[in-house]
């Protein structure tokens, strides 16, 4: 039997508080059932590769909808990270588009607050494209195909990754995408959180929040240094969307919630 959170954080913060669907070592449904009474939203982390997938069944989706009705819970969907929409191989790009179409159709009944998407600079073999301009050119027609689901572009949040975000600033503006501001990624790669917030917070629908230490991210917030904490608190003071504590264990979640609560009870 899994341990529950010790208290509810629903409507506690000036933003919606969320975490991932991988806090307990189990499938999505048990995770959501355990977390639903305590949080405003769940980040459904989905993947589909050639070897395995964790995509919910249509019955699972009905179950998740029922939880929403009973608990008032909302969801956001993290699209698979093993798709490469700018890959040089057209078949790889087409596969990525098909996966996005499949997941949007499957999860539509959940009415997610946003779909988070990686526009990876890497190809299917994990190599960064040596020519970012050509990578960007390939993204335009691929994204046009992706949007043929009819989904509103603002429902898709492009996540800040390891490359400078200005590489795809033109794409975000051209398609009117939203932004997923992953503050942990910014810390990990030495980028200014304040500068990114100044440029992109107005477009941001979801913030991914996690600790970073010694080159490792997705840790509890209690490992963060004072400078990073002050920068994060400044950003959150101007944000009312979804903040997802993007960790993958019960311990890291409880520690992070305790830290976040202290930030707000000390104000």
CORLINWO-V516119 format. One record per backbone hydrogen bond with DSSP energy under -1.0 kcal/mol. CO is the residue of the C=O (numbers start at 1). NH is the residue of the N-H. Records with the same first field share a line. If there is no record, write none. Layout:
CO->NH, NH
//
This chain:
9->12
16->243
17->40, 41
18->245
19->43
24->26
27->31
28->32
29->33
30->34
31->35
32->36
35->38, 39
38->9
40->74
42->76
43->21
44->78
47->54
52->49
57->61
58->62
59->63
60->64
61->65
62->66
63->67
64->68
65->69
66->70
67->71
68->72
74->42
75->113
76->44
77->116
78->46
84->87
89->93
90->94
91->95
92->96
93->97
94->98
95->99
96->100
97->101
98->102
99->103
100->104
101->105
102->106
103->107
107->110
108->111
114->77
115->157
116->79
117->159
121->129
123->126
127->123
131->135
132->136
133->137
134->138
135->139
136->140
138->142
139->143
140->144
141->145
142->146
143->147
145->148
146->149
147->150
152->155
153->156
155->115
156->178
157->117
158->180
164->167
165->168
168->172
169->173
170->174
171->175
172->177
178->158
179->205, 206
180->160, 182
181->183, 208
182->186
183->187
184->188
185->189
186->191
187->190
192->196
193->197
194->198
195->199
196->200
197->201
200->203
203->179
205->242
206->181
207->244
208->183
209->246
211->219
213->216
216->213
219->211
220->223
221->224
225->229
226->230
227->231
228->232
229->233
230->234
231->235
232->236
233->237
235->238
236->239
241->16
242->207
243->18
244->209, 246
245->247
249->253
250->254
251->255
252->256
253->257
254->258
255->259
256->260
257->261
258->262
259->263
260->264
261->265
262->266
//
